Amino acid sequence: MGEKKRKEETKSIFVFGKKNYKFMFIGLACLALGFILMAGGGSDDPNVFNPEIFHWRRIRLAPAIILIGFGIEIYAILLNPDK
């Protein structure tokens, strides 16, 4: 009787629900995609200028995806899984 009660009391309780973790992983995927899109565009030779660094993908798209990823992360933290 006492052992059963003790096991019920020590049952692991997660801080977030399953829905929260799904949104967190989606947000992390968006962040990773944004940083991958932002990478590259440099030059192997430091004396040669590569205009590819100012491509719209690195200037507009990647930061927007990163901000969307952070927004999803904030939503995942504030989401109430019971509703």
Secondary structure, 3 states (H helix, E strand, C coil): CHHHHHHHHCCCCCCCCHHHHHHHHHHHHHHHHHHHHHCCCCCCCCCCCCHHHHCHHHHHHHHHHHHHHHHHHHHHHHCCCCC
